[in-house]
Amino acid sequence: MAKITKDTIIGDILDIAPQTAPIFLSIGMHCLGCPSSRGETVEQACMVHGVDVNALLEQLNANIGE
C-alpha cells in the first residue's frame, strides 16, 4: 500500500491493512463498521473525534510499513 495521507478513505485502509483497526479504536473511532465512517477520509474522522491528523498518520504509516 502506498503512504496513507489525510485524504485516504478509512474503508480503503481497513480493506488493505485490517491490522490498523486497533489504532482507530484506540483513539475513539469505534464505528469502523458503519458505512458512513468507512467513507470518511482520515482528516474528516480526526476532525469529528478531535484527534491530531498528523499523529494518526504517523501511527498508521508506521504500522503498514512493518
Steps between C-alpha positions, in 0.01 A plus 500: 500500500616850425542752779180587685412870478234720658291445185510120516160338557479301824320211330786468252753487784302233684455291184870501419642509853245360747770491768455878531152462658636501858668835431166653400326338797765625744427861413124467537396410145270216605270517198733336248226274366259786428465583130541871567825460693649272236439775244670773701850620437757478779482878534120504532504228765769683697297820494191320634695322773734785596814311403823646359501383139879509470549285809249245371662493157836431665355204688319359198793530263737347756258210541463422130874531451569219749 
